[in-house]
Amino acid sequence: MAKSPTPIPAPPVKIHRGAPGSAPARQRRRRKKVNPFVLFLRGLARRLYFGIKTAFKFLLFVPVLVFMVAFSYNVDRSGLFQGALAPRRIVDLMLQGYDVTNFEQMDEREVVQLFAQDVPETPEAIGIGSSRVLQFNRENTGVESFFNMGVTGADVRDNMTSYYKMVTYGKAPKVLLWSIDPWVFYGSEAAFDARADADLYNEFLTKVLNVPTDYEEPDKVELWKALADPAYFQGNVDYYIKNRGQATVTDDEGNTIEFNPVEGDPYNQTTSIKRSDGSVLYDVAFRNQTEDQIRTLAAEACMSFNSVHMEGFDELSQTQIQAFDSFVRYAQSQGTTVILVLSPWHPYLYGYLLTEPENHKGFFQVENWLRQYCADNNVPIYGSYDPACIEGLQETDFFDGLHCGGTGIARFFPGIPQALSDLQNGTLANPLDVHPRTSLEDPNAQPAEGETPDGEVTQQEG
Amino acid sequence: MTITWEQVLAFLCEDQTMAITSLLFLAFFAAVALINYALPRVLRPYFLLAASYGFFCYDPVNRPLVWVIAAATVLTWLCGLIIGKVRAKPVRVLALAASVGFGIGILVYYKYWNLLADTVGGSILSHRENLLAPLGLSYFTFAAMSYTIDVYKRRCRVETNLLHYALFVSFFPTLINGPIERYPQMRPQIQKSRRFSYGRCAGGAFRMLWGYTKKMVLADNLSHYVSLVYGDVGSMSGPNLVAATVLFAVQLYMDFSGCCDIALGAARILGYDLIENFQSPFEARTFNDFWRRWHISMTSWFRDYVYFSLGGSRCAPWRHYLNIVIVFVCSGLWHGADWRYLAWGLFTGLLAAFGVMTARARQRINRYNPLYRMGWFKVFWQCLFTNALFCLTLVFFASAIYNTDPFAVYGSLLQGWDGLTGSWAQVSNLIYSSGIDGRLPVVLLFGCFVVFAAEHKGRSVARWIRQQVWPLRWTLYYGMAAAILFFAAFGQSAFIYQQY
């Protein structure tokens, strides 16, 4: 076949305007294969970056939570952290320097615990004991920062835990003035007061004295839950707004808390008041009784003497003696000087006890044992259970059979500075020089230890 | 003081139920979100599925009922598979019927069995004590049914991955209050999980906070007054009943939309966009418009699967009106086995049908209304009238919730009025005595104003907040946190719509 002069037309080419076909197809770039390890690291870095960024933003909300917790902790309308509202009010007033009304209605143990928690500066000296120590105050101790932590009906547990509380808050005082009550050495349940904080005492025994008890670390999750509970926070806000700037404070249920600063002359009050130093000032009528009235009260106390923590007290408990010794050593190890005080009983009452020594065997052993202990361990001891051992002590120095007033204290206690000075100078009186009576004089009997042959007892000078 | 992890867990888990407003839920959600983003994207749906079942089973009451949600999932998935793969129409119809029948069957069983038993009686229909519906029954059955219907109607492709589908049915943020999801919307999100986006998460977290504020600060506090009035309707005066009904509408909105905000925010954090359930309903100017903005996922469900199936508006007028009424009656039944819900549905349906019936006539009349020449007045009046109608229907709804006689409420609405001052005194005194005192009334008023202003014209607060400058943003964050801390009503965690 002859070759055609014209070439065969090429097939029509469809023109795609603007379509990918109009331009030569670009080579698709193949994705570079990334090392899986690099991919993993990239993913990890991305997650970390965004994780940290998100966490940081959430952290910016933390101040809201901190505010909630701090507010709930400080206002604490239910007293979960700061103690009940009424004791808190009392302590607040005392720390502001006020004497507080309505002593009889106070929960003294709660007040003492809250004081230990809230007092901003460690007192130089504290007093512990039962109501028989409550007349020790800043004047007769001679210490400006003295605080009386005694509580009515205190047993050995109250005594020890009051001091222990101060230590746990890092506020161990320099001086511990301990008015020893005889039942401190009685090991029976009868010696214990139901109001004492048994759990705290067990904690003290277990943690400090290493005495095994059934103490268990309390479950504080409930408290923690309250702090994290917005409903509790709202309750605290309501309470705070309601009571802010109010003269009378109400409790959680809206009842008025009747503890207020003493108005007028504290020595002329019709009810007993708690002084700002923790001591108690009885009402004016109780303080100004006649000798006969006081003796009547002392006579009334004769029959119920043993019922005050000493029912069946025939001998000193070895356990309590050990506890006492351990406690004194513990206090000394905390840098505290222990000064013991024996507050006297009314002469009429003591005289009565002497008539039935068989019923008070344990009681009559306490003082002599203590004196021996103090002599052996160079512990200052002042006063005596036996009023006859205190020179110049009058019946009018008492409020009743059990409680010796400030004038009586002044007759046997020279004040803490003097006691410390005597201790330092080695001029303390020998404890064994005082011989309290433990039975009625028997002309046929040999003179008891401490008694002079003519029947007179050696008296202690103030 | 040392606090152990065991104690923290014990603290978090002391409640038997994981209420959405509880610390436990927040801890659970935080852990799920953290793990979700730590996992490779392909594994995330499976983890979320496990988390959803964990959420469902946390409540001991729900544990024995887990088979219901599992069965609903498997059965509807199988039916969907048959419908999608088989071409023979009878088989497809049968599969659809099985799927819808099962969904409606379990709904009827758990919600209406005792009502039917009490009404009909007999040896078969005996009353069953302790017949408790599983969590989110109304929501997950409707979601599952919508899938098979969509597959049947070729609006949705068949899902071959059972676990992906199971996540759609049981996705835990939607289990409590919805919204009722549709699979075409969820499918791409499940199949390809989103990468972590800080902006999305921040928006989602804000939306959750927004929801908590609406629920715990506004709704729960308003409920004090509403429950006081509706709890003792007999001794309440007209002003209080009117005020309580209006406040119930606000409470219901804050409660329900608040929970939806929490669900949407939570889902957003996990990388999922859910259906918006509300679009400024109180700004609606007609009654029908209102129902296009309120509980959108449910109303659109009924619209798509009931109303359109019945012929919608493309039929004779009387049939159109009947269709509207039927849809609202179904909606009433969906809420529970109580004649008051049924009455509410009927009443609402009749009002909606009447609105459609008179729409043209009203438009003609409106042209001659001189007051309507003022645009703002027209808008105000129409909104007011629409909301008043809504409140009027809500009396049935509130009566069902507080178990009171709706007709007693209607009968007392106009009684006891004592002038403007006297009536206001009655209302304000009762509001104060209900516990809404101190600064709370101001907070509630201001809070409602802020919510309505922020959600004006259906604005998405999650997106809106991301567009604001940081001082405003953080002021709002702290403001809401403080509002919850100071004013939220704690311990009232149940949502109204949780029971449906």
Boltz contact constraints between the chains, C-beta under 6 A:
constraints:
  - contact:
      token1: [A, 50]
      token2: [B, 196]
      max_distance: 6.0
  - contact:
      token1: [A, 50]
      token2: [B, 198]
      max_distance: 6.0
  - contact:
      token1: [A, 64]
      token2: [B, 481]
      max_distance: 6.0
  - contact:
      token1: [A, 68]
      token2: [B, 485]
      max_distance: 6.0
  - contact:
      token1: [A, 220]
      token2: [B, 1]
      max_distance: 6.0
  - contact:
      token1: [A, 221]
      token2: [B, 7]
      max_distance: 6.0
  - contact:
      token1: [A, 224]
      token2: [B, 3]
      max_distance: 6.0
  - contact:
      token1: [A, 225]
      token2: [B, 11]
      max_distance: 6.0
  - contact:
      token1: [A, 230]
      token2: [B, 485]
      max_distance: 6.0
  - contact:
      token1: [A, 230]
      token2: [B, 490]
      max_distance: 6.0
  - contact:
      token1: [A, 231]
      token2: [B, 490]
      max_distance: 6.0
